[in-house]
Amino acid sequence: MLDFLLNLDRTVFLYLNNLGSEQWDGLWLFITKQLNWIPVFLIFFYLIFKHYGWRHALLIIGMVALLILITDQTTNQFFKYRFERLRPGSDPALEGLMRAVKTSHTFSFISGHASNSMAACFFLYTILKSRVKYIKIMFLWPLIFAYSRIYLGLHYPGDILVGYIWGILMALLVLQLYKFLREKYFPNREPIDILT
């Protein structure tokens, strides 16, 4: 079963990775850098401050920072250095079969980009969904961000899928802490509904 899943992961990776072309490489290199997503974060911060005020917004931002710290550290320390899966661009079995636009000699499973972006997105979506009408559109961010990793040859789809799942699990955990702190320090706020 594991061999079947790994082969499927490689097959899907090779298909998606080989859709790329040299004329688009610069765009995907730009997309994959976290610093280039600062405008997206500024929009999120604006929405948080607009709908929750300064004190409550600082709590939310603190929770997002804690969430990213937890997700990032567990992704690297718990997964990558336990499983030691080679990145596609470092795997000799894929040499000549893929487009390695960018290479890295760290490990692949699970994707930190996917887990961090999905964790932050899921957390912020849960906080803002009752106040911002089209907030679901924010899920394009982790999808585009993660696809850049496949395009560039840095992650398999399985790395990203499990990264998404891990990010959501960590977001659910931190949402419980947020809910506790919110009820303690902002008791007059409407209750937060985590799972809808």
Secondary structure as GFF3:
##gff-version 3
##sequence-region A 1 196
A	DSSP	alpha_helix	2	17	.	.	.	ID=ss1
A	DSSP	three_ten_helix	22	24	.	.	.	ID=ss2
A	DSSP	alpha_helix	25	32	.	.	.	ID=ss3
A	DSSP	three_ten_helix	34	37	.	.	.	ID=ss4
A	DSSP	alpha_helix	38	73	.	.	.	ID=ss5
A	DSSP	pi_helix	74	80	.	.	.	ID=ss6
A	DSSP	alpha_helix	81	83	.	.	.	ID=ss7
A	DSSP	three_ten_helix	88	90	.	.	.	ID=ss8
A	DSSP	three_ten_helix	92	94	.	.	.	ID=ss9
A	DSSP	alpha_helix	112	128	.	.	.	ID=ss10
A	DSSP	three_ten_helix	135	139	.	.	.	ID=ss11
A	DSSP	alpha_helix	140	152	.	.	.	ID=ss12
A	DSSP	alpha_helix	157	185	.	.	.	ID=ss13
###
